[in-house]
Amino acid sequence: MLRILFDEAWPQSWKYSYPYDLLEVYGETSHRGYAYAYRVRRRVTLDLITEALPQGARILDVAAAQGNFSLTLAEMGYDVTWNDLRGDLAGYVQLKRERGSVAYAPGNVFDLRFPRPFDAVLITEIIEHVAHPDLFLRAVGNLVKEGGYVVMTTPNGSYFRNTLPRFSECQHPEECEARQFRPNADGHIFLLHPDELALLAHASGLDVERLLFFTNPLTHGHLGSERLLRRLPPTVVDALERGTERLPRCLQRVGLLHMAARFKRGRVASTPSAR
C-alpha cells in the first residue's frame, strides 16, 4: 500500500479519511489504544478470511471507506471489489493502491447488483450503524455464492459496560433510519449480542461457523489505561491481548469489546426478519 501525503486541494471526504490512515496505517498517533484495537481487528479479520479462502477468491468489501482492508487483501492475492456510499473515496483508494486487483462499486449495498456472487463479503464495523441489521445481513448474504462466507466484526453488545439497546428488543427499527450510516461510535444504533447472531444468520440463509471475541478494554484504553499504554512495549500489549483471547468463553463474552463472526451460506433465506 502506497503512502500518500496530505494535499489541501483534496475533496473534503479525502481530508476526513486521511487522519484515520495516520492512526490505522502509518501509526502516527498519541491514541495508542485506538491503534492497538485496530491492529487486533485487522489480525482477526484477515485470519478469518485466510483460514477459509485461497488466493484468487472474489471478495466484496462493504462500506470500505479509505480501503485499507480492500488494498491489503488485494496485495495478498485476492480479487477485491471496494464499496462505499461515498463514491468519491474511490479516487482516494486508487492513490494508495500499489498492486493487486481492486474493482470499485460505490453505492448503497441494498441497491447493488453484480453479475455473479462473491466468495465472501466483508462487513467490518458496519452492522451497528444500520437501522435494519437483519435486512442488511440478508442483503449481503444474497451477494455470496452457496458455500461462501460473510465475515463480520462489530462491537460486542454483551460487553459489561455497553449501554446501547439490543436489536431484538426494538419493536420499531424504522424510527432509527434517520440516524443510520453515520460514522464513528456516535453512529452506533444497536449493538448485537452473541445470542442474536444465530437468529439473524438463520433468517439470512447463513450459519455461524466461527464466533470470536477480542479487544481487551485495557489495551483499548477504555479503563483509563491510555497513559500506561504509552509506556508499555507493544510486545507486552500484544501478549496481554492474546492472553485475554484465551480466557474462558463466559468471561470473553462480557469482558471483551468486539466480536467477529464468519457466516457460511448454505441455503435460501425463507423469512424476512430475525425478530
C-alpha atoms as an extended CHARMM CRD file, in Angstrom:
* protein
*
       275  EXT
         1         1  MET       CA              0.0000000000        0.0000000000        0.0000000000  PROA      1               0.0000000000
         2         2  LEU       CA              1.4820000000        3.3090000000       -1.0480000000  PROA      2               0.0000000000
         3         3  ARG       CA              1.8840000000        6.0940000000        1.4780000000  PROA      3               0.0000000000
         4         4  ILE       CA              0.3470000000        9.3610000000        0.3450000000  PROA      4               0.0000000000
         5         5  LEU       CA              0.8460000000       12.8930000000        1.6330000000  PROA      5               0.0000000000
         6         6  PHE       CA             -1.9440000000       15.2490000000        2.5890000000  PROA      6               0.0000000000
         7         7  ASP       CA             -2.9900000000       17.7390000000       -0.1070000000  PROA      7               0.0000000000
         8         8  GLU       CA             -5.0510000000       20.8170000000        0.7280000000  PROA      8               0.0000000000
         9         9  ALA       CA             -6.7210000000       20.5210000000       -2.6960000000  PROA      9               0.0000000000
        10        10  TRP       CA             -8.2990000000       17.1690000000       -1.8490000000  PROA      10              0.0000000000
        11        11  PRO       CA            -12.0900000000       16.7560000000       -1.6350000000  PROA      11              0.0000000000
        12        12  GLN       CA            -13.4880000000       17.0180000000        1.8750000000  PROA      12              0.0000000000
        13        13  SER       CA            -14.1460000000       13.2870000000        2.1540000000  PROA      13              0.0000000000
        14        14  TRP       CA            -10.4560000000       12.5910000000        1.4610000000  PROA      14              0.0000000000
        15        15  LYS       CA             -9.4040000000       15.0990000000        4.1070000000  PROA      15              0.0000000000
        16        16  TYR       CA            -11.7600000000       13.4190000000        6.5730000000  PROA      16              0.0000000000
        17        17  SER       CA            -10.3090000000        9.9710000000        5.8040000000  PROA      17              0.0000000000
        18        18  TYR       CA             -6.6340000000       10.8460000000        5.9480000000  PROA      18              0.0000000000
        19        19  PRO       CA             -6.3890000000       11.1760000000        9.7800000000  PROA      19              0.0000000000
        20        20  TYR       CA             -7.7270000000        7.6180000000       10.0290000000  PROA      20              0.0000000000
        21        21  ASP       CA             -4.8750000000        6.4450000000        7.8490000000  PROA      21              0.0000000000
        22        22  LEU       CA             -2.4610000000        8.2280000000       10.1550000000  PROA      22              0.0000000000
        23        23  LEU       CA             -3.9620000000        6.2180000000       13.0160000000  PROA      23              0.0000000000
        24        24  GLU       CA             -4.5210000000        2.8710000000       11.3380000000  PROA      24              0.0000000000
        25        25  VAL       CA             -1.8330000000        2.5500000000        8.6710000000  PROA      25              0.0000000000
        26        26  TYR       CA              1.0220000000        4.9040000000        9.4330000000  PROA      26              0.0000000000
        27        27  GLY       CA              0.9520000000        4.6100000000       13.2160000000  PROA      27              0.0000000000
        28        28  GLU       CA              1.1820000000        8.3560000000       13.7810000000  PROA      28              0.0000000000
        29        29  THR       CA             -0.9910000000        8.7010000000       16.8510000000  PROA      29              0.0000000000
        30        30  SER       CA             -0.8900000000        9.5320000000       20.5150000000  PROA      30              0.0000000000
        31        31  HSD       CA             -4.0340000000        7.4060000000       20.9630000000  PROA      31              0.0000000000
        32        32  ARG       CA             -2.3060000000        4.0740000000       21.4560000000  PROA      32              0.0000000000
        33        33  GLY       CA             -5.4840000000        2.2760000000       22.4540000000  PROA      33              0.0000000000
        34        34  TYR       CA             -7.1910000000        3.0170000000       19.1480000000  PROA      34              0.0000000000
        35        35  ALA       CA             -4.1310000000        1.9070000000       17.1880000000  PROA      35              0.0000000000
        36        36  TYR       CA             -3.8130000000       -1.3430000000       19.1510000000  PROA      36              0.0000000000
        37        37  ALA       CA             -7.5230000000       -2.0940000000       18.7960000000  PROA      37              0.0000000000
        38        38  TYR       CA             -7.3980000000       -1.5420000000       15.0430000000  PROA      38              0.0000000000
        39        39  ARG       CA             -4.3620000000       -3.7930000000       14.7090000000  PROA      39              0.0000000000
        40        40  VAL       CA             -6.1260000000       -6.5820000000       16.6030000000  PROA      40              0.0000000000
        41        41  ARG       CA             -9.2730000000       -6.1940000000       14.4820000000  PROA      41              0.0000000000
        42        42  ARG       CA             -7.1600000000       -6.3450000000       11.3360000000  PROA      42              0.0000000000
        43        43  ARG       CA             -5.4270000000       -9.5350000000       12.5120000000  PROA      43              0.0000000000
        44        44  VAL       CA             -8.6730000000      -11.2670000000       13.4770000000  PROA      44              0.0000000000
        45        45  THR       CA            -10.4240000000      -10.2770000000       10.2410000000  PROA      45              0.0000000000
        46        46  LEU       CA             -7.6180000000      -11.3710000000        7.9410000000  PROA      46              0.0000000000
        47        47  ASP       CA             -7.2640000000      -14.6720000000        9.8140000000  PROA      47              0.0000000000
        48        48  LEU       CA            -10.9640000000      -15.4350000000        9.3440000000  PROA      48              0.0000000000
        49        49  ILE       CA            -10.5950000000      -14.8290000000        5.6170000000  PROA      49              0.0000000000
        50        50  THR       CA             -7.3260000000      -16.6670000000        5.0030000000  PROA      50              0.0000000000
        51        51  GLU       CA             -8.4940000000      -19.6860000000        7.0220000000  PROA      51              0.0000000000
        52        52  ALA       CA            -11.4470000000      -20.1460000000        4.6790000000  PROA      52              0.0000000000
        53        53  LEU       CA            -10.4630000000      -18.7690000000        1.2650000000  PROA      53              0.0000000000
        54        54  PRO       CA             -7.5000000000      -19.3310000000       -1.0540000000  PROA      54              0.0000000000
        55        55  GLN       CA             -5.7480000000      -16.5860000000       -3.0030000000  PROA      55              0.0000000000
        56        56  GLY       CA             -7.7520000000      -15.5050000000       -6.0200000000  PROA      56              0.0000000000
        57        57  ALA       CA            -11.1000000000      -15.7120000000       -4.2410000000  PROA      57              0.0000000000
        58        58  ARG       CA            -13.5230000000      -12.8630000000       -5.0060000000  PROA      58              0.0000000000
        59        59  ILE       CA            -14.2590000000      -10.6250000000       -2.0120000000  PROA      59              0.0000000000
        60        60  LEU       CA            -16.6330000000       -7.6670000000       -1.7080000000  PROA      60              0.0000000000
        61        61  ASP       CA            -15.5750000000       -5.1710000000        0.9790000000  PROA      61              0.0000000000
        62        62  VAL       CA            -18.7330000000       -3.2970000000        2.0190000000  PROA      62              0.0000000000
        63        63  ALA       CA            -18.5750000000        0.2630000000        3.3890000000  PROA      63              0.0000000000
        64        64  ALA       CA            -14.8200000000        0.0340000000        2.9500000000  PROA      64              0.0000000000
        65        65  ALA       CA            -14.1210000000        3.7690000000        3.4270000000  PROA      65              0.0000000000
        66        66  GLN       CA            -10.4320000000        4.5080000000        2.7880000000  PROA      66              0.0000000000
        67        67  GLY       CA             -9.9580000000        0.9420000000        1.5960000000  PROA      67              0.0000000000
        68        68  ASN       CA             -7.2880000000       -0.3650000000        3.9200000000  PROA      68              0.0000000000
        69        69  PHE       CA             -8.7840000000       -3.8620000000        4.1260000000  PROA      69              0.0000000000
        70        70  SER       CA             -9.5340000000       -3.8400000000        0.3960000000  PROA      70              0.0000000000
        71        71  LEU       CA             -5.9620000000       -2.9190000000       -0.5170000000  PROA      71              0.0000000000
        72        72  THR       CA             -4.4120000000       -5.3420000000        1.9650000000  PROA      72              0.0000000000
        73        73  LEU       CA             -6.4880000000       -8.2470000000        0.6610000000  PROA      73              0.0000000000
        74        74  ALA       CA             -5.6340000000       -7.3360000000       -2.9260000000  PROA      74              0.0000000000
        75        75  GLU       CA             -1.9350000000       -7.3470000000       -2.0540000000  PROA      75              0.0000000000
        76        76  MET       CA             -2.4340000000      -10.8000000000       -0.5100000000  PROA      76              0.0000000000
        77        77  GLY       CA             -3.7080000000      -12.0970000000       -3.8570000000  PROA      77              0.0000000000
        78        78  TYR       CA             -7.4720000000      -11.7910000000       -3.5270000000  PROA      78              0.0000000000
        79        79  ASP       CA             -9.7430000000      -10.3410000000       -6.2250000000  PROA      79              0.0000000000
        80        80  VAL       CA            -11.3460000000       -7.4720000000       -4.3000000000  PROA      80              0.0000000000
        81        81  THR       CA            -14.2710000000       -5.1750000000       -5.0020000000  PROA      81              0.0000000000
        82        82  TRP       CA            -14.3490000000       -1.9880000000       -2.9180000000  PROA      82              0.0000000000
        83        83  ASN       CA            -17.7160000000       -0.4770000000       -1.9490000000  PROA      83              0.0000000000
        84        84  ASP       CA            -18.7800000000        2.6240000000       -0.0430000000  PROA      84              0.0000000000
        85        85  LEU       CA            -21.6890000000        5.0560000000       -0.0770000000  PROA      85              0.0000000000
        86        86  ARG       CA            -19.1760000000        7.8650000000       -0.6600000000  PROA      86              0.0000000000
        87        87  GLY       CA            -18.2420000000        7.1980000000       -4.2550000000  PROA      87              0.0000000000
        88        88  ASP       CA            -15.6600000000        9.9780000000       -4.3630000000  PROA      88              0.0000000000
        89        89  LEU       CA            -13.4870000000        7.9780000000       -1.9420000000  PROA      89              0.0000000000
        90        90  ALA       CA            -12.6990000000        5.5620000000       -4.7750000000  PROA      90              0.0000000000
        91        91  GLY       CA            -10.1430000000        8.0490000000       -6.0680000000  PROA      91              0.0000000000
        92        92  TYR       CA             -8.5180000000        8.2220000000       -2.6420000000  PROA      92              0.0000000000
        93        93  VAL       CA             -8.2150000000        4.4270000000       -2.5140000000  PROA      93              0.0000000000
        94        94  GLN       CA             -6.7440000000        4.3630000000       -6.0120000000  PROA      94              0.0000000000
        95        95  LEU       CA             -3.9940000000        6.7630000000       -4.9040000000  PROA      95              0.0000000000
        96        96  LYS       CA             -2.8900000000        4.2400000000       -2.2750000000  PROA      96              0.0000000000
        97        97  ARG       CA             -3.0930000000        1.1070000000       -4.4330000000  PROA      97              0.0000000000
        98        98  GLU       CA              0.3240000000       -0.3750000000       -5.0010000000  PROA      98              0.0000000000
        99        99  ARG       CA             -0.5200000000       -3.7600000000       -6.5020000000  PROA      99              0.0000000000
       100       100  GLY       CA             -3.2810000000       -6.3320000000       -6.7080000000  PROA      100             0.0000000000
       101       101  SER       CA             -6.7530000000       -6.4890000000       -8.2160000000  PROA      101             0.0000000000
       102       102  VAL       CA             -9.2510000000       -3.9200000000       -6.9340000000  PROA      102             0.0000000000
       103       103  ALA       CA            -12.5530000000       -3.0340000000       -8.6300000000  PROA      103             0.0000000000
       104       104  TYR       CA            -14.8020000000       -0.2130000000       -7.4570000000  PROA      104             0.0000000000
       105       105  ALA       CA            -18.5620000000       -0.4170000000       -6.8780000000  PROA      105             0.0000000000
       106       106  PRO       CA            -19.7520000000        2.6310000000       -4.9300000000  PROA      106             0.0000000000
       107       107  GLY       CA            -23.3270000000        2.8680000000       -3.7060000000  PROA      107             0.0000000000
       108       108  ASN       CA            -25.7930000000        1.5350000000       -1.1600000000  PROA      108             0.0000000000
       109       109  VAL       CA            -25.2820000000       -2.2100000000       -0.7910000000  PROA      109             0.0000000000
       110       110  PHE       CA            -29.0750000000       -2.6690000000       -0.5720000000  PROA      110             0.0000000000
       111       111  ASP       CA            -29.2890000000       -1.4650000000       -4.1790000000  PROA      111             0.0000000000
       112       112  LEU       CA            -26.1810000000       -3.0130000000       -5.7400000000  PROA      112             0.0000000000
       113       113  ARG       CA            -26.3870000000       -5.8430000000       -8.2510000000  PROA      113             0.0000000000
       114       114  PHE       CA            -23.4820000000       -7.9200000000       -9.5430000000  PROA      114             0.0000000000
       115       115  PRO       CA            -23.2720000000      -10.3520000000      -12.4770000000  PROA      115             0.0000000000
       116       116  ARG       CA            -22.2480000000      -13.2310000000      -10.1950000000  PROA      116             0.0000000000
       117       117  PRO       CA            -21.9970000000      -13.8570000000       -6.4630000000  PROA      117             0.0000000000
       118       118  PHE       CA            -18.8290000000      -13.4230000000       -4.4210000000  PROA      118             0.0000000000
       119       119  ASP       CA            -16.8250000000      -15.9890000000       -2.4990000000  PROA      119             0.0000000000
       120       120  ALA       CA            -17.0450000000      -13.7040000000        0.5390000000  PROA      120             0.0000000000
       121       121  VAL       CA            -18.4240000000      -10.3710000000        1.6810000000  PROA      121             0.0000000000
       122       122  LEU       CA            -16.5720000000       -8.4080000000        4.3410000000  PROA      122             0.0000000000
       123       123  ILE       CA            -18.5190000000       -6.1560000000        6.7390000000  PROA      123             0.0000000000
       124       124  THR       CA            -16.2550000000       -4.6690000000        9.4010000000  PROA      124             0.0000000000
       125       125  GLU       CA            -17.7550000000       -2.3070000000       11.9910000000  PROA      125             0.0000000000
       126       126  ILE       CA            -20.8130000000       -1.6300000000        9.7850000000  PROA      126             0.0000000000
       127       127  ILE       CA            -23.8500000000       -3.5040000000       11.0300000000  PROA      127             0.0000000000
       128       128  GLU       CA            -24.1270000000       -1.4410000000       14.2380000000  PROA      128             0.0000000000
       129       129  HSD       CA            -24.6810000000        1.6640000000       12.0700000000  PROA      129             0.0000000000
       130       130  VAL       CA            -27.6900000000        0.1870000000       10.2350000000  PROA      130             0.0000000000
       131       131  ALA       CA            -31.3070000000        0.6180000000       11.3320000000  PROA      131             0.0000000000
       132       132  HSD       CA            -32.2370000000       -2.8190000000        9.9560000000  PROA      132             0.0000000000
       133       133  PRO       CA            -29.2950000000       -5.1410000000       10.6920000000  PROA      133             0.0000000000
       134       134  ASP       CA            -31.4530000000       -8.1700000000        9.9060000000  PROA      134             0.0000000000
       135       135  LEU       CA            -32.2190000000       -6.9210000000        6.3880000000  PROA      135             0.0000000000
       136       136  PHE       CA            -28.6400000000       -5.7530000000        5.9460000000  PROA      136             0.0000000000
       137       137  LEU       CA            -27.2270000000       -9.1850000000        6.7580000000  PROA      137             0.0000000000
       138       138  ARG       CA            -29.7270000000      -10.7840000000        4.4330000000  PROA      138             0.0000000000
       139       139  ALA       CA            -28.7670000000       -8.3850000000        1.6310000000  PROA      139             0.0000000000
       140       140  VAL       CA            -25.0500000000       -9.0930000000        1.9190000000  PROA      140             0.0000000000
       141       141  GLY       CA            -25.7390000000      -12.8050000000        2.3180000000  PROA      141             0.0000000000
       142       142  ASN       CA            -27.5370000000      -12.7780000000       -1.0120000000  PROA      142             0.0000000000
       143       143  LEU       CA            -24.3460000000      -11.4720000000       -2.6420000000  PROA      143             0.0000000000
       144       144  VAL       CA            -22.4390000000      -14.6100000000       -1.5910000000  PROA      144             0.0000000000
       145       145  LYS       CA            -22.4160000000      -17.8510000000       -3.5080000000  PROA      145             0.0000000000
       146       146  GLU       CA            -23.5660000000      -21.0970000000       -1.9160000000  PROA      146             0.0000000000
       147       147  GLY       CA            -20.7870000000      -22.2850000000        0.3660000000  PROA      147             0.0000000000
       148       148  GLY       CA            -19.3190000000      -18.7700000000        0.5100000000  PROA      148             0.0000000000
       149       149  TYR       CA            -18.8290000000      -16.5640000000        3.5360000000  PROA      149             0.0000000000
       150       150  VAL       CA            -19.7610000000      -13.3190000000        5.2270000000  PROA      150             0.0000000000
       151       151  VAL       CA            -17.0590000000      -12.0890000000        7.6080000000  PROA      151             0.0000000000
       152       152  MET       CA            -18.2120000000       -9.5180000000       10.1530000000  PROA      152             0.0000000000
       153       153  THR       CA            -16.7380000000       -7.5600000000       13.0330000000  PROA      153             0.0000000000
       154       154  THR       CA            -18.8570000000       -5.4400000000       15.3510000000  PROA      154             0.0000000000
       155       155  PRO       CA            -18.8250000000       -4.1600000000       18.9390000000  PROA      155             0.0000000000
       156       156  ASN       CA            -19.8350000000       -6.8370000000       21.4160000000  PROA      156             0.0000000000
       157       157  GLY       CA            -23.2630000000       -5.9940000000       22.8060000000  PROA      157             0.0000000000
       158       158  SER       CA            -22.7230000000       -8.2130000000       25.8480000000  PROA      158             0.0000000000
       159       159  TYR       CA            -19.6550000000       -6.2420000000       26.9720000000  PROA      159             0.0000000000
       160       160  PHE       CA            -20.3550000000       -5.3130000000       30.5820000000  PROA      160             0.0000000000
       161       161  ARG       CA            -20.1630000000       -1.5430000000       30.0140000000  PROA      161             0.0000000000
       162       162  ASN       CA            -22.4130000000       -1.4420000000       26.9570000000  PROA      162             0.0000000000
       163       163  THR       CA            -25.4390000000        0.8360000000       27.3290000000  PROA      163             0.0000000000
       164       164  LEU       CA            -26.9570000000        0.5910000000       23.8440000000  PROA      164             0.0000000000
       165       165  PRO       CA            -30.1110000000       -1.4800000000       23.2000000000  PROA      165             0.0000000000
       166       166  ARG       CA            -30.2950000000       -4.9580000000       21.7460000000  PROA      166             0.0000000000
       167       167  PHE       CA            -31.6960000000       -5.0960000000       18.2400000000  PROA      167             0.0000000000
       168       168  SER       CA            -34.0320000000       -7.9690000000       19.1200000000  PROA      168             0.0000000000
       169       169  GLU       CA            -35.7560000000       -5.7770000000       21.7280000000  PROA      169             0.0000000000
       170       170  CYS       CA            -36.5020000000       -2.9420000000       19.2970000000  PROA      170             0.0000000000
       171       171  GLN       CA            -40.0820000000       -3.0190000000       18.0510000000  PROA      171             0.0000000000
       172       172  HSD       CA            -39.7970000000       -0.1520000000       15.5590000000  PROA      172             0.0000000000
       173       173  PRO       CA            -36.3190000000       -0.0350000000       13.9730000000  PROA      173             0.0000000000
       174       174  GLU       CA            -37.6680000000        2.1830000000       11.1740000000  PROA      174             0.0000000000
       175       175  GLU       CA            -37.6220000000        5.0170000000       13.7000000000  PROA      175             0.0000000000
       176       176  CYS       CA            -33.8140000000        4.8210000000       13.6050000000  PROA      176             0.0000000000
       177       177  GLU       CA            -33.4860000000        5.1910000000        9.8390000000  PROA      177             0.0000000000
       178       178  ALA       CA            -32.7010000000        8.9200000000       10.0620000000  PROA      178             0.0000000000
       179       179  ARG       CA            -29.6700000000        8.0910000000       12.2320000000  PROA      179             0.0000000000
       180       180  GLN       CA            -28.1780000000        5.2400000000       10.2120000000  PROA      180             0.0000000000
       181       181  PHE       CA            -24.9380000000        5.2410000000        8.2030000000  PROA      181             0.0000000000
       182       182  ARG       CA            -23.3010000000        7.8490000000       10.4350000000  PROA      182             0.0000000000
       183       183  PRO       CA            -19.5830000000        7.2750000000       11.0930000000  PROA      183             0.0000000000
       184       184  ASN       CA            -17.7350000000        6.6280000000       14.3600000000  PROA      184             0.0000000000
       185       185  ALA       CA            -19.1860000000        5.4290000000       17.6390000000  PROA      185             0.0000000000
       186       186  ASP       CA            -21.6960000000        8.2860000000       17.6320000000  PROA      186             0.0000000000
       187       187  GLY       CA            -23.4490000000        6.4650000000       14.8000000000  PROA      187             0.0000000000
       188       188  HSD       CA            -23.9910000000        3.2000000000       16.6810000000  PROA      188             0.0000000000
       189       189  ILE       CA            -27.7130000000        2.3740000000       16.8230000000  PROA      189             0.0000000000
       190       190  PHE       CA            -27.9220000000       -1.1680000000       18.2180000000  PROA      190             0.0000000000
       191       191  LEU       CA            -25.2080000000       -3.4730000000       19.4610000000  PROA      191             0.0000000000
       192       192  LEU       CA            -25.7610000000       -7.1000000000       18.6260000000  PROA      192             0.0000000000
       193       193  HSD       CA            -25.4060000000       -9.7220000000       21.3420000000  PROA      193             0.0000000000
       194       194  PRO       CA            -23.8540000000      -13.1360000000       20.6590000000  PROA      194             0.0000000000
       195       195  ASP       CA            -27.1660000000      -14.9170000000       21.1890000000  PROA      195             0.0000000000
       196       196  GLU       CA            -28.7700000000      -12.7840000000       18.4610000000  PROA      196             0.0000000000
       197       197  LEU       CA            -26.3060000000      -13.7850000000       15.7550000000  PROA      197             0.0000000000
       198       198  ALA       CA            -27.6550000000      -17.2730000000       15.1510000000  PROA      198             0.0000000000
       199       199  LEU       CA            -31.1910000000      -15.8950000000       14.7010000000  PROA      199             0.0000000000
       200       200  LEU       CA            -30.0250000000      -13.1900000000       12.2950000000  PROA      200             0.0000000000
       201       201  ALA       CA            -27.9310000000      -15.7020000000       10.3830000000  PROA      201             0.0000000000
       202       202  HSD       CA            -30.7380000000      -18.2610000000       10.1440000000  PROA      202             0.0000000000
       203       203  ALA       CA            -33.1050000000      -15.6920000000        8.6300000000  PROA      203             0.0000000000
       204       204  SER       CA            -30.4210000000      -14.7170000000        6.1070000000  PROA      204             0.0000000000
       205       205  GLY       CA            -29.5930000000      -18.1750000000        4.7870000000  PROA      205             0.0000000000
       206       206  LEU       CA            -26.3640000000      -18.2420000000        6.7900000000  PROA      206             0.0000000000
       207       207  ASP       CA            -24.8560000000      -20.3210000000        9.5660000000  PROA      207             0.0000000000
       208       208  VAL       CA            -22.4680000000      -19.0660000000       12.2340000000  PROA      208             0.0000000000
       209       209  GLU       CA            -19.3210000000      -21.0410000000       11.5000000000  PROA      209             0.0000000000
       210       210  ARG       CA            -16.9630000000      -19.1840000000       13.8650000000  PROA      210             0.0000000000
       211       211  LEU       CA            -17.5000000000      -16.6150000000       16.6010000000  PROA      211             0.0000000000
       212       212  LEU       CA            -14.5910000000      -14.8350000000       18.2780000000  PROA      212             0.0000000000
       213       213  PHE       CA            -14.2720000000      -12.1730000000       20.9520000000  PROA      213             0.0000000000
       214       214  PHE       CA            -11.3870000000       -9.7190000000       21.0280000000  PROA      214             0.0000000000
       215       215  THR       CA            -10.1580000000       -6.2700000000       22.1790000000  PROA      215             0.0000000000
       216       216  ASN       CA             -9.2250000000       -6.1620000000       25.8310000000  PROA      216             0.0000000000
       217       217  PRO       CA            -10.5780000000       -2.8950000000       27.3080000000  PROA      217             0.0000000000
       218       218  LEU       CA             -7.1870000000       -2.2690000000       28.9200000000  PROA      218             0.0000000000
       219       219  THR       CA             -5.3430000000       -2.4600000000       25.6040000000  PROA      219             0.0000000000
       220       220  HSD       CA             -8.0140000000       -0.2320000000       24.0590000000  PROA      220             0.0000000000
       221       221  GLY       CA             -7.6140000000        2.4250000000       26.7380000000  PROA      221             0.0000000000
       222       222  HSD       CA            -11.2470000000        2.0670000000       27.8400000000  PROA      222             0.0000000000
       223       223  LEU       CA            -10.4910000000        1.7380000000       31.5430000000  PROA      223             0.0000000000
       224       224  GLY       CA             -8.1910000000        4.7130000000       31.9110000000  PROA      224             0.0000000000
       225       225  SER       CA             -5.1570000000        2.7880000000       30.6800000000  PROA      225             0.0000000000
       226       226  GLU       CA             -4.1420000000        5.0980000000       27.8140000000  PROA      226             0.0000000000
       227       227  ARG       CA             -1.2870000000        6.6500000000       29.7870000000  PROA      227             0.0000000000
       228       228  LEU       CA              0.0080000000        3.1830000000       30.6860000000  PROA      228             0.0000000000
       229       229  LEU       CA             -0.1770000000        2.0630000000       27.0550000000  PROA      229             0.0000000000
       230       230  ARG       CA              2.2100000000        4.8530000000       26.0700000000  PROA      230             0.0000000000
       231       231  ARG       CA              4.8470000000        3.3270000000       28.3570000000  PROA      231             0.0000000000
       232       232  LEU       CA              4.3710000000       -0.3750000000       27.6920000000  PROA      232             0.0000000000
       233       233  PRO       CA              6.2870000000       -2.0350000000       24.8230000000  PROA      233             0.0000000000
       234       234  PRO       CA              3.9800000000       -3.2210000000       22.0150000000  PROA      234             0.0000000000
       235       235  THR       CA              5.0490000000       -6.8220000000       22.6490000000  PROA      235             0.0000000000
       236       236  VAL       CA              3.6470000000       -6.6320000000       26.1780000000  PROA      236             0.0000000000
       237       237  VAL       CA              0.3710000000       -5.1550000000       24.9620000000  PROA      237             0.0000000000
       238       238  ASP       CA              0.0610000000       -7.8300000000       22.2820000000  PROA      238             0.0000000000
       239       239  ALA       CA              0.7360000000      -10.5670000000       24.8490000000  PROA      239             0.0000000000
       240       240  LEU       CA             -1.9650000000       -9.1450000000       27.1170000000  PROA      240             0.0000000000
       241       241  GLU       CA             -4.4660000000       -9.0740000000       24.2560000000  PROA      241             0.0000000000
       242       242  ARG       CA             -3.7140000000      -12.6150000000       23.1290000000  PROA      242             0.0000000000
       243       243  GLY       CA             -3.8620000000      -13.8260000000       26.7220000000  PROA      243             0.0000000000
       244       244  THR       CA             -7.3730000000      -12.4840000000       27.2170000000  PROA      244             0.0000000000
       245       245  GLU       CA             -8.4580000000      -14.1520000000       23.9640000000  PROA      245             0.0000000000
       246       246  ARG       CA             -7.7050000000      -17.4610000000       25.7130000000  PROA      246             0.0000000000
       247       247  LEU       CA             -9.9120000000      -16.7390000000       28.7110000000  PROA      247             0.0000000000
       248       248  PRO       CA            -12.9850000000      -18.9280000000       29.3000000000  PROA      248             0.0000000000
       249       249  ARG       CA            -15.7410000000      -18.1330000000       26.8270000000  PROA      249             0.0000000000
       250       250  CYS       CA            -18.0770000000      -16.8310000000       29.5300000000  PROA      250             0.0000000000
       251       251  LEU       CA            -15.5150000000      -14.1880000000       30.5220000000  PROA      251             0.0000000000
       252       252  GLN       CA            -14.7570000000      -13.2240000000       26.9320000000  PROA      252             0.0000000000
       253       253  ARG       CA            -18.4560000000      -12.5840000000       26.2780000000  PROA      253             0.0000000000
       254       254  VAL       CA            -18.7450000000       -9.9380000000       28.9690000000  PROA      254             0.0000000000
       255       255  GLY       CA            -15.1700000000       -8.6690000000       29.1560000000  PROA      255             0.0000000000
       256       256  LEU       CA            -14.0560000000       -8.0480000000       25.5640000000  PROA      256             0.0000000000
       257       257  LEU       CA            -15.1660000000       -5.1290000000       23.4390000000  PROA      257             0.0000000000
       258       258  HSD       CA            -15.5820000000       -6.6660000000       19.9970000000  PROA      258             0.0000000000
       259       259  MET       CA            -16.7020000000       -9.8300000000       18.3230000000  PROA      259             0.0000000000
       260       260  ALA       CA            -16.0910000000      -11.3210000000       14.9080000000  PROA      260             0.0000000000
       261       261  ALA       CA            -18.1980000000      -13.8720000000       13.0970000000  PROA      261             0.0000000000
       262       262  ARG       CA            -17.6960000000      -15.9070000000        9.9680000000  PROA      262             0.0000000000
       263       263  PHE       CA            -21.0170000000      -16.9250000000        8.4810000000  PROA      263             0.0000000000
       264       264  LYS       CA            -21.3110000000      -19.6160000000        5.8080000000  PROA      264             0.0000000000
       265       265  ARG       CA            -24.0320000000      -19.5250000000        3.2020000000  PROA      265             0.0000000000
       266       266  GLY       CA            -25.8140000000      -22.8180000000        2.8730000000  PROA      266             0.0000000000
       267       267  ARG       CA            -29.4530000000      -22.3090000000        1.9500000000  PROA      267             0.0000000000
       268       268  VAL       CA            -32.0450000000      -19.8400000000        0.7050000000  PROA      268             0.0000000000
       269       269  ALA       CA            -33.4890000000      -17.4890000000        3.3410000000  PROA      269             0.0000000000
       270       270  SER       CA            -37.1670000000      -18.1220000000        3.9930000000  PROA      270             0.0000000000
       271       271  THR       CA            -38.1700000000      -15.4110000000        6.4750000000  PROA      271             0.0000000000
       272       272  PRO       CA            -37.8990000000      -11.6190000000        6.1690000000  PROA      272             0.0000000000
       273       273  SER       CA            -36.6720000000      -10.8790000000        9.6880000000  PROA      273             0.0000000000
       274       274  ALA       CA            -34.9120000000      -12.4530000000       12.6310000000  PROA      274             0.0000000000
       275       275  ARG       CA            -37.2270000000      -10.7760000000       15.1330000000  PROA      275             0.0000000000
